Amino acid sequence: MRRSQLFIKTRKEAPADEESKNAQLLIRAGFIYKDSAGVYALLPMGLAVIENIKRIVRHEMNKQGGNELLMTSLQRKELWEHTDRWDDAKVDIWFKSHLANGSEVGLAWSHEEPISDMMREFIASYRDLPAYVYQFQTKLRNEVRAKSGVMRSREFIMKDLYSFTRSDEEHQKFYDSMTQAYLRIFKEIGLGGDTYLTYASGGAFTQFSHEFQTVTGNGEDTIYLDREKGIAINEEVMSDEVVAQAGVNRDKLDKVQAAEVGNIFSFGTHKSEQLGLYFTDEDGSQKPAVLGSYGIGVTRLMGVVTEHFADDKGLVWPENIAPYMVYLAGLGDSEAARQAADAAYDYLTENHIKVLYDDRDERPGEKFADADLFGIPYRLVVSDKSLAAGGLELKKRASTEVEIVQKDQLANRLKNPLQA
C-alpha cells in the first residue's frame, strides 16, 4: 500500500473528551474513528489489526475442533425470559427495541441462550456430542461508564465459543484444553509474559469464572498475582476460600493493575435444562447437555495491546498483529533515491512482506513521526545518504539502532508472520 492511496488522517491532538490512552492514540494515528461515547468505527489500519488478531484466534479455535458460524444480533424476548436473564434487574446492559408489530427484541450482548436453543435442532443423541461452535460477532452492551476507549465500549467485536458435552468430565477436559489455547493466543499476540489465568466472578453468567488478565498500568481491574505459579485472583472475589481453591499463598501475592483480555465460564446443565436441550445417552436415558462459554474481546485486545506497549512517540505493535511489517520512507528528490525506494517497495511486495510506502512529498521529520505514531515494527529509509552508506537504513520501532542492509537481504532479515 502506498501512503498516498491509504484512507487515513492523523491528528496532532486527541479529542478533548477522550480520557483513555488507547483511544487517544488509536484516534490520533487514524486507526479508529469515534462516533460517540463508547462507539468507534474501525478504519483500514485498525481493521487490519483486528483481522490479524482474528486470524490468530481462529487458528486456535479450529485446532480445538471449533466450527465457525455467525448468529443473529436480534434476540427473542421469550427465549431470555426462559432463563430469567431478560429482566433488567438481572442483566443491566441490555439494548432493547420493538419491531413494527409491537413485539420486543433485544440486541445481542451474549449468545448462550440463542445458540443453546438452536442446538436443540442439531443435538438428539450422544453421537452428536461433543459439539463446539464459535463466532466473531458484534456485541452491544449498554455500559454505564464507557470511558476506557475500545477496552470497554458499547459496541465491540467478540469471539465467543460454546461447548456442548455429554458429561462434566468431558466438559472439564475441553475446558482445560481451551485454557491452554487461550494462553497460546495471548502469547502469539505478544502479551504472553504478562497475562495470567485469574479467578473471578461470573457476573451475569454464572457464580464463578476464570478470566485472563494482562498486567498493565492503566488496567481497570485489581488482581492479586502469584507470578511463580502464573495464577491470579480478581479483587472482587478475593477471600480465604478462593485463595485455597487457587492453591496459592496469600503472603506471596502481588497486588497489581490489570486488564481483562478473555474469560471462560462453566454453566453445567442448568441452561440446557431451562431450554430443553436434552440428548439420548447410550443407555437410552435423557440427559441435558453440559454447556461451556469462552469469550475473547477482539477489539478490547487491540486496546489492551495499545495500553501495554505504546510509548511517548505512539503505538508499538507486536509483529504478529501489526497492520504492516515495514514502513518504507523514501527521502529526497534525487532520481536514484526514488528508483531505489520504488525497487524496495516492489521487492517487499513480491516477497509477500506487508509494507506501507510513504511516497508523499513531505519532510523527513513528518515521515519519521508518522512511522513512530503508527507503531509499525520496522522502518526502512531510502535516501541518498543511505545509498552512499551502502544500502537501506533499517530500524526496529522501539530501538535506536540503525543498520544498513541490502534490498535483497530484507526477506531473510525480517521475520514475516504476515505472509499472504
Contacts in CASP RR format, 6 or more apart in sequence:
PFRMAT RR
TARGET T0000
AUTHOR 0000-0000-0000
METHOD contacts of the structure
MODEL  1
MRRSQLFIKTRKEAPADEESKNAQLLIRAGFIYKDSAGVYALLPMGLAVI
ENIKRIVRHEMNKQGGNELLMTSLQRKELWEHTDRWDDAKVDIWFKSHLA
NGSEVGLAWSHEEPISDMMREFIASYRDLPAYVYQFQTKLRNEVRAKSGV
MRSREFIMKDLYSFTRSDEEHQKFYDSMTQAYLRIFKEIGLGGDTYLTYA
SGGAFTQFSHEFQTVTGNGEDTIYLDREKGIAINEEVMSDEVVAQAGVNR
DKLDKVQAAEVGNIFSFGTHKSEQLGLYFTDEDGSQKPAVLGSYGIGVTR
LMGVVTEHFADDKGLVWPENIAPYMVYLAGLGDSEAARQAADAAYDYLTE
NHIKVLYDDRDERPGEKFADADLFGIPYRLVVSDKSLAAGGLELKKRAST
EVEIVQKDQLANRLKNPLQA
1 324 0 8 1.000
1 355 0 8 1.000
1 356 0 8 1.000
1 357 0 8 1.000
2 345 0 8 1.000
2 356 0 8 1.000
2 357 0 8 1.000
2 359 0 8 1.000
3 356 0 8 1.000
3 357 0 8 1.000
3 358 0 8 1.000
3 359 0 8 1.000
3 360 0 8 1.000
4 359 0 8 1.000
4 360 0 8 1.000
6 44 0 8 1.000
6 45 0 8 1.000
6 356 0 8 1.000
7 43 0 8 1.000
7 44 0 8 1.000
8 30 0 8 1.000
8 43 0 8 1.000
8 44 0 8 1.000
8 45 0 8 1.000
9 30 0 8 1.000
10 28 0 8 1.000
10 29 0 8 1.000
10 30 0 8 1.000
10 370 0 8 1.000
10 373 0 8 1.000
11 27 0 8 1.000
11 28 0 8 1.000
11 30 0 8 1.000
12 28 0 8 1.000
13 28 0 8 1.000
14 23 0 8 1.000
14 24 0 8 1.000
14 25 0 8 1.000
14 27 0 8 1.000
14 28 0 8 1.000
15 24 0 8 1.000
15 27 0 8 1.000
15 34 0 8 1.000
17 37 0 8 1.000
18 24 0 8 1.000
18 27 0 8 1.000
18 34 0 8 1.000
18 149 0 8 1.000
19 147 0 8 1.000
19 148 0 8 1.000
19 149 0 8 1.000
20 147 0 8 1.000
20 148 0 8 1.000
20 149 0 8 1.000
20 151 0 8 1.000
20 218 0 8 1.000
21 218 0 8 1.000
21 306 0 8 1.000
21 307 0 8 1.000
21 310 0 8 1.000
22 148 0 8 1.000
22 149 0 8 1.000
22 150 0 8 1.000
22 151 0 8 1.000
22 218 0 8 1.000
22 302 0 8 1.000
22 303 0 8 1.000
22 304 0 8 1.000
22 306 0 8 1.000
22 307 0 8 1.000
22 310 0 8 1.000
23 32 0 8 1.000
23 34 0 8 1.000
23 40 0 8 1.000
23 149 0 8 1.000
23 150 0 8 1.000
25 306 0 8 1.000
25 310 0 8 1.000
25 314 0 8 1.000
25 315 0 8 1.000
25 373 0 8 1.000
26 32 0 8 1.000
26 40 0 8 1.000
26 46 0 8 1.000
26 150 0 8 1.000
26 302 0 8 1.000
26 303 0 8 1.000
26 306 0 8 1.000
26 315 0 8 1.000
27 33 0 8 1.000
27 34 0 8 1.000
28 314 0 8 1.000
28 373 0 8 1.000
29 45 0 8 1.000
29 314 0 8 1.000
29 315 0 8 1.000
29 373 0 8 1.000
29 374 0 8 1.000
29 375 0 8 1.000
30 43 0 8 1.000
30 45 0 8 1.000
30 46 0 8 1.000
31 42 0 8 1.000
31 43 0 8 1.000
31 45 0 8 1.000
31 46 0 8 1.000
31 49 0 8 1.000
31 315 0 8 1.000
31 323 0 8 1.000
32 40 0 8 1.000
32 41 0 8 1.000
32 42 0 8 1.000
32 43 0 8 1.000
32 46 0 8 1.000
32 150 0 8 1.000
33 40 0 8 1.000
33 41 0 8 1.000
33 43 0 8 1.000
34 40 0 8 1.000
35 41 0 8 1.000
37 146 0 8 1.000
37 147 0 8 1.000
37 154 0 8 1.000
38 143 0 8 1.000
38 146 0 8 1.000
38 149 0 8 1.000
38 152 0 8 1.000
38 153 0 8 1.000
38 154 0 8 1.000
38 155 0 8 1.000
39 146 0 8 1.000
39 153 0 8 1.000
39 154 0 8 1.000
39 155 0 8 1.000
40 149 0 8 1.000
40 150 0 8 1.000
40 153 0 8 1.000
40 155 0 8 1.000
40 299 0 8 1.000
42 50 0 8 1.000
42 299 0 8 1.000
44 323 0 8 1.000
45 323 0 8 1.000
45 324 0 8 1.000
45 374 0 8 1.000
46 302 0 8 1.000
46 323 0 8 1.000
48 323 0 8 1.000
48 324 0 8 1.000
49 302 0 8 1.000
49 317 0 8 1.000
49 321 0 8 1.000
49 322 0 8 1.000
49 323 0 8 1.000
50 157 0 8 1.000
50 298 0 8 1.000
50 299 0 8 1.000
50 302 0 8 1.000
52 320 0 8 1.000
52 321 0 8 1.000
52 322 0 8 1.000
52 323 0 8 1.000
52 418 0 8 1.000
53 189 0 8 1.000
53 298 0 8 1.000
53 301 0 8 1.000
53 302 0 8 1.000
53 321 0 8 1.000
54 136 0 8 1.000
54 159 0 8 1.000
54 298 0 8 1.000
56 185 0 8 1.000
56 188 0 8 1.000
56 189 0 8 1.000
56 320 0 8 1.000
56 321 0 8 1.000
57 136 0 8 1.000
57 159 0 8 1.000
57 185 0 8 1.000
57 296 0 8 1.000
57 298 0 8 1.000
58 68 0 8 1.000
58 136 0 8 1.000
60 181 0 8 1.000
60 182 0 8 1.000
60 184 0 8 1.000
60 185 0 8 1.000
61 68 0 8 1.000
61 134 0 8 1.000
61 159 0 8 1.000
61 161 0 8 1.000
61 181 0 8 1.000
62 68 0 8 1.000
63 181 0 8 1.000
64 132 0 8 1.000
64 161 0 8 1.000
64 174 0 8 1.000
64 177 0 8 1.000
64 178 0 8 1.000
64 181 0 8 1.000
65 132 0 8 1.000
66 132 0 8 1.000
66 133 0 8 1.000
66 134 0 8 1.000
66 161 0 8 1.000
67 131 0 8 1.000
67 132 0 8 1.000
67 133 0 8 1.000
67 134 0 8 1.000
68 133 0 8 1.000
68 134 0 8 1.000
68 135 0 8 1.000
68 136 0 8 1.000
69 133 0 8 1.000
69 134 0 8 1.000
69 135 0 8 1.000
70 135 0 8 1.000
70 136 0 8 1.000
70 137 0 8 1.000
71 108 0 8 1.000
71 111 0 8 1.000
71 114 0 8 1.000
71 115 0 8 1.000
71 118 0 8 1.000
71 135 0 8 1.000
71 137 0 8 1.000
72 108 0 8 1.000
72 114 0 8 1.000
73 107 0 8 1.000
73 108 0 8 1.000
73 137 0 8 1.000
73 138 0 8 1.000
73 140 0 8 1.000
74 105 0 8 1.000
74 106 0 8 1.000
74 107 0 8 1.000
74 108 0 8 1.000
75 105 0 8 1.000
75 106 0 8 1.000
75 107 0 8 1.000
75 108 0 8 1.000
75 113 0 8 1.000
75 114 0 8 1.000
76 105 0 8 1.000
76 114 0 8 1.000
77 86 0 8 1.000
77 103 0 8 1.000
77 104 0 8 1.000
77 105 0 8 1.000
77 106 0 8 1.000
79 113 0 8 1.000
79 114 0 8 1.000
79 117 0 8 1.000
79 275 0 8 1.000
80 86 0 8 1.000
80 106 0 8 1.000
80 113 0 8 1.000
82 113 0 8 1.000
82 274 0 8 1.000
82 275 0 8 1.000
83 112 0 8 1.000
83 113 0 8 1.000
83 271 0 8 1.000
83 274 0 8 1.000
83 275 0 8 1.000
84 90 0 8 1.000
85 91 0 8 1.000
85 113 0 8 1.000
85 204 0 8 1.000
86 94 0 8 1.000
88 94 0 8 1.000
90 204 0 8 1.000
91 109 0 8 1.000
91 204 0 8 1.000
92 142 0 8 1.000
92 144 0 8 1.000
93 109 0 8 1.000
93 141 0 8 1.000
93 142 0 8 1.000
93 143 0 8 1.000
93 204 0 8 1.000
94 106 0 8 1.000
94 107 0 8 1.000
94 109 0 8 1.000
94 142 0 8 1.000
95 106 0 8 1.000
95 107 0 8 1.000
95 109 0 8 1.000
95 140 0 8 1.000
95 141 0 8 1.000
95 142 0 8 1.000
96 104 0 8 1.000
96 105 0 8 1.000
96 106 0 8 1.000
96 107 0 8 1.000
97 104 0 8 1.000
97 105 0 8 1.000
97 106 0 8 1.000
97 107 0 8 1.000
98 104 0 8 1.000
98 105 0 8 1.000
99 105 0 8 1.000
107 140 0 8 1.000
108 114 0 8 1.000
108 137 0 8 1.000
108 138 0 8 1.000
108 139 0 8 1.000
108 140 0 8 1.000
109 139 0 8 1.000
109 140 0 8 1.000
109 141 0 8 1.000
110 139 0 8 1.000
110 160 0 8 1.000
110 204 0 8 1.000
110 205 0 8 1.000
110 293 0 8 1.000
111 135 0 8 1.000
111 137 0 8 1.000
111 160 0 8 1.000
111 162 0 8 1.000
112 162 0 8 1.000
112 205 0 8 1.000
112 267 0 8 1.000
112 271 0 8 1.000
112 291 0 8 1.000
112 293 0 8 1.000
113 271 0 8 1.000
113 275 0 8 1.000
115 133 0 8 1.000
115 162 0 8 1.000
116 162 0 8 1.000
116 164 0 8 1.000
116 271 0 8 1.000
116 272 0 8 1.000
116 275 0 8 1.000
116 277 0 8 1.000
116 289 0 8 1.000
116 291 0 8 1.000
117 275 0 8 1.000
117 277 0 8 1.000
119 131 0 8 1.000
119 164 0 8 1.000
119 277 0 8 1.000
119 289 0 8 1.000
120 275 0 8 1.000
120 276 0 8 1.000
120 277 0 8 1.000
122 128 0 8 1.000
122 131 0 8 1.000
123 129 0 8 1.000
123 131 0 8 1.000
123 164 0 8 1.000
123 277 0 8 1.000
123 279 0 8 1.000
123 289 0 8 1.000
124 279 0 8 1.000
124 280 0 8 1.000
125 279 0 8 1.000
125 280 0 8 1.000
126 166 0 8 1.000
126 279 0 8 1.000
126 280 0 8 1.000
126 281 0 8 1.000
126 282 0 8 1.000
128 279 0 8 1.000
129 164 0 8 1.000
129 165 0 8 1.000
129 166 0 8 1.000
129 170 0 8 1.000
129 279 0 8 1.000
129 289 0 8 1.000
130 163 0 8 1.000
130 164 0 8 1.000
130 165 0 8 1.000
130 166 0 8 1.000
130 170 0 8 1.000
130 174 0 8 1.000
131 163 0 8 1.000
131 164 0 8 1.000
132 161 0 8 1.000
132 162 0 8 1.000
132 163 0 8 1.000
132 164 0 8 1.000
132 174 0 8 1.000
133 161 0 8 1.000
133 162 0 8 1.000
134 159 0 8 1.000
134 160 0 8 1.000
134 161 0 8 1.000
134 162 0 8 1.000
134 294 0 8 1.000
135 159 0 8 1.000
135 160 0 8 1.000
136 157 0 8 1.000
136 158 0 8 1.000
136 159 0 8 1.000
136 298 0 8 1.000
137 157 0 8 1.000
137 158 0 8 1.000
137 160 0 8 1.000
138 155 0 8 1.000
138 156 0 8 1.000
138 157 0 8 1.000
138 158 0 8 1.000
139 155 0 8 1.000
139 156 0 8 1.000
139 157 0 8 1.000
139 158 0 8 1.000
140 154 0 8 1.000
140 155 0 8 1.000
141 154 0 8 1.000
141 156 0 8 1.000
142 154 0 8 1.000
143 152 0 8 1.000
143 153 0 8 1.000
143 154 0 8 1.000
145 152 0 8 1.000
146 152 0 8 1.000
146 153 0 8 1.000
146 154 0 8 1.000
148 220 0 8 1.000
149 303 0 8 1.000
150 156 0 8 1.000
150 299 0 8 1.000
150 300 0 8 1.000
150 302 0 8 1.000
150 303 0 8 1.000
151 219 0 8 1.000
151 220 0 8 1.000
151 259 0 8 1.000
151 300 0 8 1.000
151 303 0 8 1.000
151 304 0 8 1.000
151 307 0 8 1.000
152 220 0 8 1.000
152 300 0 8 1.000
153 299 0 8 1.000
153 300 0 8 1.000
156 297 0 8 1.000
156 298 0 8 1.000
156 299 0 8 1.000
156 300 0 8 1.000
157 297 0 8 1.000
157 298 0 8 1.000
157 299 0 8 1.000
158 295 0 8 1.000
158 296 0 8 1.000
158 297 0 8 1.000
158 298 0 8 1.000
159 295 0 8 1.000
159 296 0 8 1.000
159 297 0 8 1.000
159 298 0 8 1.000
160 293 0 8 1.000
160 294 0 8 1.000
160 295 0 8 1.000
160 296 0 8 1.000
161 178 0 8 1.000
161 293 0 8 1.000
161 294 0 8 1.000
161 295 0 8 1.000
162 291 0 8 1.000
162 292 0 8 1.000
162 293 0 8 1.000
162 294 0 8 1.000
163 171 0 8 1.000
163 174 0 8 1.000
163 175 0 8 1.000
163 178 0 8 1.000
163 290 0 8 1.000
163 291 0 8 1.000
163 292 0 8 1.000
163 293 0 8 1.000
163 294 0 8 1.000
164 272 0 8 1.000
164 277 0 8 1.000
164 289 0 8 1.000
164 290 0 8 1.000
164 291 0 8 1.000
164 292 0 8 1.000
165 171 0 8 1.000
165 174 0 8 1.000
165 289 0 8 1.000
165 290 0 8 1.000
166 279 0 8 1.000
166 281 0 8 1.000
166 287 0 8 1.000
166 289 0 8 1.000
166 290 0 8 1.000
167 290 0 8 1.000
168 268 0 8 1.000
168 290 0 8 1.000
170 290 0 8 1.000
171 266 0 8 1.000
171 268 0 8 1.000
171 290 0 8 1.000
171 292 0 8 1.000
175 264 0 8 1.000
175 266 0 8 1.000
175 292 0 8 1.000
178 264 0 8 1.000
178 294 0 8 1.000
179 197 0 8 1.000
179 210 0 8 1.000
179 264 0 8 1.000
182 212 0 8 1.000
182 262 0 8 1.000
182 264 0 8 1.000
182 294 0 8 1.000
182 296 0 8 1.000
183 192 0 8 1.000
183 195 0 8 1.000
183 197 0 8 1.000
183 212 0 8 1.000
185 296 0 8 1.000
186 192 0 8 1.000
186 195 0 8 1.000
186 212 0 8 1.000
186 214 0 8 1.000
186 261 0 8 1.000
187 193 0 8 1.000
187 195 0 8 1.000
188 320 0 8 1.000
189 301 0 8 1.000
189 305 0 8 1.000
189 318 0 8 1.000
189 320 0 8 1.000
189 321 0 8 1.000
190 305 0 8 1.000
190 318 0 8 1.000
190 320 0 8 1.000
190 321 0 8 1.000
191 214 0 8 1.000
191 261 0 8 1.000
191 304 0 8 1.000
191 305 0 8 1.000
191 308 0 8 1.000
194 214 0 8 1.000
194 215 0 8 1.000
194 216 0 8 1.000
194 308 0 8 1.000
195 212 0 8 1.000
195 213 0 8 1.000
195 214 0 8 1.000
195 215 0 8 1.000
195 261 0 8 1.000
196 212 0 8 1.000
196 213 0 8 1.000
196 214 0 8 1.000
196 215 0 8 1.000
196 223 0 8 1.000
196 225 0 8 1.000
196 230 0 8 1.000
196 231 0 8 1.000
196 232 0 8 1.000
196 258 0 8 1.000
197 210 0 8 1.000
197 211 0 8 1.000
197 212 0 8 1.000
197 230 0 8 1.000
197 231 0 8 1.000
197 232 0 8 1.000
198 210 0 8 1.000
198 211 0 8 1.000
198 212 0 8 1.000
198 213 0 8 1.000
198 223 0 8 1.000
198 231 0 8 1.000
198 232 0 8 1.000
198 233 0 8 1.000
198 234 0 8 1.000
198 258 0 8 1.000
198 260 0 8 1.000
199 208 0 8 1.000
199 210 0 8 1.000
199 211 0 8 1.000
199 231 0 8 1.000
199 232 0 8 1.000
199 233 0 8 1.000
199 234 0 8 1.000
199 237 0 8 1.000
199 242 0 8 1.000
199 245 0 8 1.000
199 246 0 8 1.000
200 208 0 8 1.000
200 209 0 8 1.000
200 210 0 8 1.000
200 211 0 8 1.000
200 233 0 8 1.000
200 234 0 8 1.000
200 236 0 8 1.000
200 237 0 8 1.000
200 263 0 8 1.000
201 207 0 8 1.000
201 208 0 8 1.000
201 209 0 8 1.000
201 234 0 8 1.000
201 236 0 8 1.000
201 237 0 8 1.000
202 208 0 8 1.000
202 209 0 8 1.000
202 265 0 8 1.000
203 209 0 8 1.000
205 265 0 8 1.000
205 267 0 8 1.000
205 293 0 8 1.000
206 265 0 8 1.000
206 266 0 8 1.000
206 267 0 8 1.000
208 237 0 8 1.000
209 263 0 8 1.000
209 264 0 8 1.000
209 265 0 8 1.000
209 266 0 8 1.000
210 263 0 8 1.000
210 264 0 8 1.000
211 234 0 8 1.000
211 260 0 8 1.000
211 262 0 8 1.000
211 263 0 8 1.000
212 260 0 8 1.000
212 261 0 8 1.000
212 262 0 8 1.000
212 263 0 8 1.000
213 221 0 8 1.000
213 223 0 8 1.000
213 232 0 8 1.000
213 234 0 8 1.000
213 258 0 8 1.000
213 259 0 8 1.000
213 260 0 8 1.000
213 261 0 8 1.000
214 258 0 8 1.000
214 259 0 8 1.000
214 260 0 8 1.000
214 261 0 8 1.000
214 304 0 8 1.000
214 308 0 8 1.000
215 223 0 8 1.000
215 225 0 8 1.000
215 256 0 8 1.000
215 257 0 8 1.000
215 258 0 8 1.000
216 257 0 8 1.000
216 258 0 8 1.000
216 259 0 8 1.000
216 304 0 8 1.000
216 307 0 8 1.000
216 308 0 8 1.000
217 257 0 8 1.000
217 307 0 8 1.000
218 257 0 8 1.000
218 259 0 8 1.000
218 307 0 8 1.000
219 257 0 8 1.000
219 258 0 8 1.000
219 259 0 8 1.000
219 307 0 8 1.000
220 259 0 8 1.000
220 260 0 8 1.000
221 234 0 8 1.000
221 235 0 8 1.000
221 257 0 8 1.000
221 258 0 8 1.000
221 259 0 8 1.000
221 260 0 8 1.000
222 234 0 8 1.000
222 235 0 8 1.000
222 255 0 8 1.000
222 256 0 8 1.000
222 257 0 8 1.000
222 258 0 8 1.000
223 232 0 8 1.000
223 233 0 8 1.000
223 234 0 8 1.000
223 235 0 8 1.000
223 255 0 8 1.000
223 256 0 8 1.000
223 257 0 8 1.000
223 258 0 8 1.000
224 232 0 8 1.000
224 233 0 8 1.000
224 235 0 8 1.000
224 238 0 8 1.000
224 250 0 8 1.000
224 253 0 8 1.000
224 254 0 8 1.000
224 255 0 8 1.000
225 231 0 8 1.000
225 232 0 8 1.000
225 253 0 8 1.000
225 254 0 8 1.000
225 255 0 8 1.000
225 256 0 8 1.000
225 258 0 8 1.000
226 232 0 8 1.000
226 246 0 8 1.000
226 248 0 8 1.000
226 249 0 8 1.000
226 252 0 8 1.000
226 253 0 8 1.000
226 254 0 8 1.000
227 254 0 8 1.000
228 252 0 8 1.000
229 247 0 8 1.000
229 248 0 8 1.000
231 246 0 8 1.000
231 247 0 8 1.000
231 248 0 8 1.000
232 258 0 8 1.000
233 242 0 8 1.000
233 243 0 8 1.000
233 246 0 8 1.000
233 248 0 8 1.000
233 253 0 8 1.000
235 255 0 8 1.000
240 250 0 8 1.000
243 250 0 8 1.000
243 253 0 8 1.000
259 300 0 8 1.000
259 304 0 8 1.000
259 307 0 8 1.000
259 308 0 8 1.000
260 300 0 8 1.000
261 296 0 8 1.000
261 297 0 8 1.000
261 300 0 8 1.000
261 301 0 8 1.000
261 304 0 8 1.000
262 295 0 8 1.000
262 296 0 8 1.000
262 297 0 8 1.000
263 294 0 8 1.000
263 295 0 8 1.000
264 292 0 8 1.000
264 293 0 8 1.000
264 294 0 8 1.000
264 295 0 8 1.000
265 292 0 8 1.000
265 293 0 8 1.000
265 294 0 8 1.000
266 292 0 8 1.000
267 290 0 8 1.000
267 291 0 8 1.000
267 292 0 8 1.000
267 293 0 8 1.000
268 290 0 8 1.000
268 291 0 8 1.000
268 292 0 8 1.000
269 287 0 8 1.000
269 288 0 8 1.000
269 289 0 8 1.000
269 290 0 8 1.000
269 291 0 8 1.000
271 277 0 8 1.000
271 291 0 8 1.000
272 278 0 8 1.000
272 288 0 8 1.000
272 289 0 8 1.000
272 290 0 8 1.000
272 291 0 8 1.000
273 288 0 8 1.000
276 288 0 8 1.000
277 288 0 8 1.000
277 289 0 8 1.000
278 286 0 8 1.000
278 287 0 8 1.000
278 288 0 8 1.000
278 289 0 8 1.000
279 286 0 8 1.000
279 287 0 8 1.000
279 289 0 8 1.000
280 286 0 8 1.000
280 287 0 8 1.000
281 287 0 8 1.000
302 321 0 8 1.000
305 317 0 8 1.000
305 318 0 8 1.000
305 321 0 8 1.000
306 315 0 8 1.000
309 315 0 8 1.000
309 316 0 8 1.000
309 317 0 8 1.000
309 318 0 8 1.000
310 316 0 8 1.000
311 398 0 8 1.000
313 369 0 8 1.000
313 372 0 8 1.000
313 373 0 8 1.000
314 372 0 8 1.000
314 373 0 8 1.000
314 375 0 8 1.000
315 373 0 8 1.000
315 374 0 8 1.000
315 375 0 8 1.000
316 375 0 8 1.000
316 397 0 8 1.000
316 398 0 8 1.000
317 323 0 8 1.000
317 375 0 8 1.000
317 376 0 8 1.000
317 377 0 8 1.000
317 397 0 8 1.000
318 377 0 8 1.000
319 325 0 8 1.000
319 377 0 8 1.000
319 415 0 8 1.000
319 417 0 8 1.000
319 418 0 8 1.000
320 417 0 8 1.000
320 418 0 8 1.000
322 354 0 8 1.000
322 375 0 8 1.000
322 376 0 8 1.000
322 377 0 8 1.000
322 418 0 8 1.000
323 354 0 8 1.000
323 356 0 8 1.000
323 374 0 8 1.000
323 376 0 8 1.000
324 354 0 8 1.000
324 355 0 8 1.000
324 356 0 8 1.000
324 374 0 8 1.000
324 376 0 8 1.000
324 418 0 8 1.000
325 353 0 8 1.000
325 354 0 8 1.000
325 355 0 8 1.000
325 376 0 8 1.000
325 377 0 8 1.000
325 378 0 8 1.000
325 414 0 8 1.000
325 416 0 8 1.000
325 418 0 8 1.000
326 348 0 8 1.000
326 353 0 8 1.000
326 354 0 8 1.000
326 355 0 8 1.000
326 356 0 8 1.000
326 376 0 8 1.000
326 377 0 8 1.000
326 378 0 8 1.000
326 379 0 8 1.000
326 380 0 8 1.000
326 410 0 8 1.000
326 414 0 8 1.000
327 355 0 8 1.000
327 356 0 8 1.000
327 358 0 8 1.000
327 370 0 8 1.000
327 371 0 8 1.000
327 374 0 8 1.000
327 375 0 8 1.000
327 376 0 8 1.000
327 378 0 8 1.000
327 379 0 8 1.000
327 380 0 8 1.000
328 341 0 8 1.000
328 344 0 8 1.000
328 345 0 8 1.000
328 348 0 8 1.000
328 355 0 8 1.000
328 356 0 8 1.000
328 357 0 8 1.000
328 358 0 8 1.000
328 380 0 8 1.000
328 382 0 8 1.000
329 341 0 8 1.000
329 358 0 8 1.000
329 364 0 8 1.000
329 367 0 8 1.000
329 368 0 8 1.000
329 371 0 8 1.000
329 379 0 8 1.000
329 380 0 8 1.000
329 381 0 8 1.000
329 382 0 8 1.000
330 337 0 8 1.000
330 338 0 8 1.000
330 341 0 8 1.000
330 357 0 8 1.000
330 358 0 8 1.000
330 359 0 8 1.000
330 367 0 8 1.000
330 381 0 8 1.000
330 382 0 8 1.000
330 383 0 8 1.000
331 337 0 8 1.000
331 364 0 8 1.000
331 367 0 8 1.000
331 381 0 8 1.000
331 382 0 8 1.000
331 383 0 8 1.000
331 384 0 8 1.000
331 385 0 8 1.000
332 338 0 8 1.000
332 383 0 8 1.000
332 384 0 8 1.000
334 384 0 8 1.000
336 384 0 8 1.000
336 387 0 8 1.000
337 382 0 8 1.000
337 383 0 8 1.000
337 384 0 8 1.000
337 387 0 8 1.000
340 382 0 8 1.000
340 387 0 8 1.000
340 391 0 8 1.000
340 392 0 8 1.000
340 407 0 8 1.000
341 357 0 8 1.000
341 359 0 8 1.000
341 382 0 8 1.000
343 407 0 8 1.000
344 380 0 8 1.000
344 382 0 8 1.000
344 392 0 8 1.000
344 407 0 8 1.000
344 410 0 8 1.000
345 355 0 8 1.000
345 357 0 8 1.000
347 407 0 8 1.000
347 408 0 8 1.000
347 410 0 8 1.000
347 411 0 8 1.000
348 355 0 8 1.000
348 410 0 8 1.000
349 355 0 8 1.000
351 410 0 8 1.000
351 411 0 8 1.000
351 416 0 8 1.000
352 416 0 8 1.000
352 419 0 8 1.000
352 420 0 8 1.000
353 410 0 8 1.000
353 411 0 8 1.000
353 414 0 8 1.000
353 416 0 8 1.000
353 418 0 8 1.000
353 419 0 8 1.000
354 418 0 8 1.000
355 380 0 8 1.000
356 374 0 8 1.000
356 376 0 8 1.000
358 367 0 8 1.000
358 370 0 8 1.000
358 371 0 8 1.000
360 367 0 8 1.000
364 383 0 8 1.000
368 379 0 8 1.000
371 379 0 8 1.000
371 397 0 8 1.000
372 397 0 8 1.000
375 397 0 8 1.000
376 397 0 8 1.000
377 396 0 8 1.000
377 397 0 8 1.000
378 394 0 8 1.000
378 395 0 8 1.000
378 396 0 8 1.000
378 397 0 8 1.000
378 414 0 8 1.000
379 393 0 8 1.000
379 394 0 8 1.000
379 395 0 8 1.000
379 396 0 8 1.000
379 397 0 8 1.000
380 392 0 8 1.000
380 393 0 8 1.000
380 394 0 8 1.000
380 410 0 8 1.000
381 392 0 8 1.000
381 393 0 8 1.000
381 395 0 8 1.000
382 392 0 8 1.000
382 393 0 8 1.000
383 393 0 8 1.000
386 392 0 8 1.000
386 393 0 8 1.000
386 404 0 8 1.000
389 404 0 8 1.000
390 404 0 8 1.000
390 406 0 8 1.000
391 404 0 8 1.000
391 405 0 8 1.000
391 406 0 8 1.000
391 407 0 8 1.000
392 404 0 8 1.000
392 405 0 8 1.000
392 406 0 8 1.000
392 407 0 8 1.000
392 410 0 8 1.000
393 402 0 8 1.000
393 403 0 8 1.000
393 404 0 8 1.000
394 402 0 8 1.000
394 403 0 8 1.000
394 404 0 8 1.000
394 405 0 8 1.000
394 410 0 8 1.000
394 413 0 8 1.000
395 401 0 8 1.000
395 402 0 8 1.000
395 403 0 8 1.000
405 413 0 8 1.000
END
